[in-house]
Amino acid sequence: MTSDGSGFGLPQMSEREMFDRLLSEDSERGDSEPAIAAGIGEQMLHMSLRPLPRSMRARIRDISAKIPARNAVLVGGGIGHLSAWLLDLWCGDPANPPVQPPPRPESFRIVEPGGKFGVIIDRLIRRHGAESWTQVIQMTWGELAAEAATWSAASASLPDSARPYPLPIPLDLVIIDTAETERAATAAAAFELLSHGGVMLVQEPEVPTGDVGEEFVKQVSESHSLGFVELTGGTLAVLRRA
């Protein structure tokens, strides 16, 4: 993605116009929940797990559809609810496969350290037939991000084919769905792994996040692009690395 918006196929647009287009709702898709995601949502209710608001899940999907990401990652896979929305976007409904496969990333990594949830997500991946390009990484994000940064520096001179690290970097799309207390630190670490023009999506915390969050937002707003989408149930922050 370039500063004129051409990375989204929107030549001659200003940064502000490109951002407005990126953040906008896709009226053709609506906010109807995919069938598989709906089933997972019911499981979450039985487990007393709180899902992202539907409006936020739908907007994350809409924005992700506009980003020609090579490498995408979801930090905080949970039980697979948001993963189901994204796999439906990139694969279609397994019960009614699309005639023409939609554009998708070359790699999609779902970071979920919980072993039980990791097994559920792995079944979801296989159900969509996405095993060749989607994987669950069962590590904490802090550990994974630190290793990724070190590994990237050590292997900078190697060709892509010789880079077997489980998290393909740089990242073009990062979606964060973690506990509110972890979001600021997670976002700060993930932002460093973004490609130039890469985009991060994260729900704004409902309460102030302290020094880490304030410093991170200040840094991004001074040197990069930052936008907010007010939705029912919360605010989605969209950050783009210059």
Backbone hydrogen bonds, N-H to C=O, Kabsch-Sander energy under -0.5 kcal/mol:
donor,donor_aa,acceptor,acceptor_aa,energy
5,G,2,T,-2.0
8,F,5,G,-1.8
9,G,6,S,-2.0
10,L,5,G,-1.6
13,M,4,D,-1.3
13,M,10,L,-1.0
18,M,14,S,-2.7
19,F,15,E,-2.3
20,D,16,R,-2.4
21,R,17,E,-2.1
22,L,18,M,-2.3
23,L,19,F,-2.5
24,S,20,D,-0.8
27,S,25,E,-1.0
29,R,26,D,-0.9
30,G,26,D,-1.6
32,S,29,R,-0.6
38,A,34,P,-2.5
39,G,35,A,-1.8
40,I,36,I,-1.8
41,G,37,A,-2.5
42,E,38,A,-1.7
43,Q,39,G,-1.6
44,M,40,I,-2.2
45,L,41,G,-1.8
46,H,42,E,-1.8
47,M,43,Q,-1.6
48,S,45,L,-1.2
49,L,44,M,-3.0
56,M,53,P,-0.7
57,R,53,P,-2.2
58,A,54,R,-2.8
59,R,55,S,-1.8
60,I,56,M,-2.5
61,R,57,R,-2.0
62,D,58,A,-2.4
63,I,59,R,-2.7
64,S,60,I,-2.5
65,A,61,R,-1.9
66,K,62,D,-0.6
66,K,63,I,-1.3
67,I,64,S,-1.0
69,A,67,I,-2.5
72,A,107,S,-2.5
73,V,173,L,-2.2
74,L,109,R,-2.7
75,V,73,V,-0.5
75,V,175,I,-3.0
76,G,74,L,-0.7
76,G,111,V,-2.3
77,G,111,V,-1.7
80,G,77,G,-2.0
84,A,80,G,-2.0
85,W,81,H,-1.2
86,L,82,L,-2.1
87,L,83,S,-2.9
88,D,84,A,-1.9
89,L,85,W,-1.7
90,W,86,L,-2.3
91,C,87,L,-2.3
92,G,87,L,-0.6
92,G,88,D,-1.4
93,D,96,N,-0.5
96,N,93,D,-1.7
106,E,70,R,-1.5
107,S,70,R,-2.0
108,F,133,W,-2.7
109,R,72,A,-2.2
110,I,135,Q,-2.6
111,V,74,L,-2.9
111,V,109,R,-0.6
112,E,110,I,-0.7
112,E,137,I,-2.0
118,G,114,G,-2.3
119,V,115,G,-1.7
120,I,116,K,-1.4
121,I,117,F,-2.6
122,D,118,G,-2.2
123,R,119,V,-1.8
124,L,120,I,-1.8
125,I,121,I,-2.5
126,R,122,D,-2.2
127,R,123,R,-2.2
128,H,124,L,-1.4
129,G,126,R,-0.9
130,A,125,I,-2.3
133,W,130,A,-1.4
134,T,130,A,-2.0
135,Q,108,F,-1.9
137,I,110,I,-2.6
138,Q,136,V,-0.6
139,M,137,I,-1.5
144,L,140,T,-2.4
145,A,141,W,-3.2
146,A,142,G,-1.8
147,E,143,E,-2.2
148,A,144,L,-2.6
149,A,145,A,-2.3
150,T,146,A,-1.9
151,W,147,E,-3.0
152,S,148,A,-2.6
153,A,149,A,-1.7
154,A,150,T,-1.9
155,S,151,W,-1.9
156,A,153,A,-0.7
158,L,155,S,-1.8
162,A,159,P,-1.9
163,R,160,D,-1.8
171,L,193,L,-2.9
172,D,71,N,-2.5
173,L,71,N,-1.5
174,V,199,V,-2.4
175,I,73,V,-2.5
176,I,201,L,-2.7
177,D,75,V,-3.1
177,D,175,I,-0.5
182,E,179,A,-1.8
183,R,179,A,-0.9
183,R,180,E,-0.6
184,A,180,E,-0.5
186,T,182,E,-2.3
187,A,183,R,-3.1
188,A,184,A,-2.4
189,A,185,A,-2.0
190,A,186,T,-2.4
191,F,187,A,-2.5
192,E,188,A,-0.9
193,L,190,A,-1.6
194,L,191,F,-1.3
195,S,171,L,-3.0
197,G,241,R,-2.4
198,G,195,S,-2.4
199,V,172,D,-2.5
200,M,239,L,-2.9
201,L,174,V,-2.8
202,V,237,A,-2.2
203,Q,176,I,-0.7
204,E,235,T,-3.4
213,G,209,T,-0.5
214,E,210,G,-2.3
215,E,211,D,-2.6
216,F,212,V,-2.1
217,V,213,G,-2.4
218,K,214,E,-2.0
219,Q,215,E,-2.3
220,V,216,F,-2.4
221,S,217,V,-2.6
222,E,218,K,-1.5
223,S,219,Q,-1.7
224,H,220,V,-3.0
225,S,240,R,-2.4
227,G,238,V,-2.5
229,V,236,L,-2.4
230,E,228,F,-0.5
231,L,229,V,-0.6
231,L,234,G,-2.5
234,G,231,L,-1.9
236,L,229,V,-2.6
237,A,202,V,-3.1
237,A,235,T,-0.6
238,V,227,G,-3.0
239,L,200,M,-2.6
240,R,225,S,-2.6
241,R,198,G,-2.5
